[in-house]
Amino acid sequence: MKPERFARPVFQHSASAGYFARMETKSSQLRFSTRGDGDAIDVTAAVQGFVDASGVVEGQAMAFVRGSTAAITTMEYEPGGVHDLEAMLERLIPSQGDYEHNRLNHDSNSHAHQRASLIGPSLSVPVIDSRLALGTWQQIVLLDFDDRPRERTVVIQVFS
């Protein structure tokens, strides 16, 4: 059985008509107060809410967090999964490591910058039949690695 294809060109050119079809983009910003220190917030419902409000049936949803000490990912958002992610990142990038950034800048959050750069600031999720095409146990999660509470902005764009 062949998988279904939902491909649609971003720009469609018609030589006879001489026009380009434009891709439609809708944007919003979501704000979250975090506790820092690896705080994980499930933002799936907020992103799906914007997809619903956008009226997009088929397309892509993109989430991007501003700041160099936060990240966006997908995961099974439940206490064990969050704990395991925190433990893995502590093994890979210890919060009390010997970091040049901290020494040069009289700072204490180099681990937060490194963790955020490893996971990344954005992701995209297909939108099919007006729903985020996530797996059953897959949520969109904002991760704040800074060593203090922060106000975070997540930019959401929906393309169709």
matplotlib code that plots the C-alpha trace (Angstrom):
import matplotlib.pyplot as plt

x = [0.0, 1.4, 1.3, -1.1, 0.5, -0.5, 2.0, 1.0, 3.4, 4.3, 4.2, 2.2, 3.1, 0.8, 2.7, -0.5, -2.1, 1.3, 0.5, 1.9, -0.3, 0.8, 1.3, -0.8, 0.8, -0.9, 1.2, 0.6, 2.7, 2.1, 3.5, 4.4, 5.9, 8.4, 10.3, 13.5, 15.9, 14.5, 10.9, 8.8, 5.5, 3.1, 2.1, 0.2, -3.3, -2.2, -0.7, -3.7, -5.9, -4.2, -4.4, -8.2, -8.5, -6.5, -9.0, -6.1, -7.1, -3.9, -0.4, 2.3, 2.4, 5.7, 6.6, 9.7, 10.8, 12.7, 15.8, 19.0, 18.3, 15.0, 14.0, 11.0, 10.7, 8.1, 8.0, 5.6, 4.8, 4.4, 6.4, 8.7, 9.5, 10.2, 12.4, 14.3, 15.0, 16.3, 18.5, 19.9, 20.7, 22.4, 24.6, 25.4, 25.7, 26.1, 24.6, 27.7, 30.2, 33.4, 32.2, 34.1, 30.9, 30.4, 34.0, 34.1, 30.7, 30.5, 27.4, 26.0, 23.9, 26.2, 24.6, 21.3, 22.7, 24.3, 21.1, 19.0, 21.4, 21.3, 17.5, 16.8, 14.5, 11.8, 9.9, 7.3, 4.3, 2.1, -1.5, -4.0, -7.7, -7.2, -5.4, -1.7, -0.4, 1.1, 1.3, -0.9, 1.7, 3.4, 3.1, 4.8, 6.9, 8.6, 11.8, 13.3, 16.9, 17.8, 18.8, 16.0, 12.3, 11.6, 8.8, 9.0, 7.5, 6.6, 6.0, 3.5, 3.0, 0.6, 1.3, -1.2]
y = [0.0, 3.4, 6.2, 9.0, 12.2, 15.6, 17.5, 21.0, 23.4, 26.5, 28.6, 27.5, 29.2, 29.2, 30.2, 30.8, 33.0, 34.5, 34.5, 33.1, 31.7, 33.0, 30.9, 32.3, 32.8, 33.6, 34.5, 34.9, 35.2, 33.2, 34.2, 31.9, 32.5, 29.8, 28.7, 28.2, 25.4, 23.0, 24.0, 22.1, 23.4, 21.6, 24.2, 21.7, 23.0, 26.6, 25.8, 23.7, 26.6, 29.0, 26.4, 26.3, 30.1, 30.3, 28.2, 26.3, 22.8, 21.6, 23.1, 23.5, 24.9, 26.3, 27.2, 29.2, 30.4, 33.6, 33.6, 31.6, 29.6, 28.0, 25.4, 23.7, 20.0, 17.2, 14.4, 12.4, 15.1, 13.1, 13.2, 10.3, 11.6, 15.1, 13.7, 11.4, 14.3, 16.5, 13.7, 13.0, 16.7, 17.0, 14.0, 15.6, 19.2, 19.5, 22.7, 23.1, 22.5, 24.6, 26.9, 29.7, 31.7, 31.8, 32.9, 35.6, 37.0, 36.6, 34.5, 31.1, 30.0, 28.6, 25.2, 26.7, 28.1, 24.8, 22.8, 25.2, 25.0, 21.2, 20.9, 23.9, 26.9, 25.7, 22.9, 22.4, 20.1, 19.2, 20.3, 17.7, 18.2, 21.2, 19.1, 19.0, 15.7, 14.6, 11.0, 9.8, 10.4, 13.3, 16.9, 20.2, 21.2, 24.5, 24.0, 26.8, 26.0, 29.4, 29.5, 31.8, 32.4, 34.0, 35.4, 33.5, 34.3, 31.5, 32.7, 30.5, 30.6, 28.6, 28.2, 27.0]
z = [0.0, -1.0, 1.6, 1.0, -0.3, 0.8, -1.3, -2.5, -4.3, -2.3, -5.5, -8.6, -11.8, -14.9, -18.0, -19.9, -17.1, -16.0, -12.3, -9.1, -6.3, -3.0, 0.1, 3.0, 6.3, 9.6, 12.7, 16.5, 19.6, 22.8, 26.2, 29.0, 32.5, 33.3, 36.4, 34.5, 35.5, 32.8, 33.2, 30.6, 29.4, 27.1, 24.5, 22.2, 23.0, 22.5, 19.1, 18.0, 19.2, 16.8, 14.0, 14.7, 14.7, 11.4, 9.5, 7.8, 6.7, 5.1, 5.7, 8.3, 11.8, 13.0, 16.6, 17.4, 20.9, 21.3, 23.4, 23.5, 26.6, 25.6, 23.1, 21.5, 20.9, 20.8, 23.4, 25.5, 28.1, 31.3, 34.6, 33.8, 30.3, 31.6, 34.4, 32.0, 29.6, 32.5, 33.7, 30.2, 29.7, 33.1, 32.1, 28.7, 29.7, 33.5, 35.1, 37.3, 34.4, 33.8, 31.1, 29.4, 28.8, 32.6, 33.3, 30.6, 31.3, 35.1, 34.4, 35.5, 32.6, 30.0, 30.4, 29.5, 26.2, 25.3, 26.1, 24.0, 21.1, 21.2, 21.1, 18.9, 19.0, 16.5, 14.9, 12.3, 12.3, 9.4, 9.6, 8.1, 8.2, 10.5, 13.1, 14.1, 12.7, 16.0, 17.3, 20.1, 22.8, 21.2, 22.5, 21.6, 24.6, 25.5, 27.5, 29.5, 30.6, 32.1, 35.8, 36.7, 35.9, 32.6, 30.5, 27.1, 23.8, 21.3, 17.8, 15.9, 12.2, 10.1, 6.4, 3.7]

ax = plt.figure().add_subplot(projection="3d")
ax.plot(x, y, z, "-o")
ax.set_aspect("equal")
plt.show()
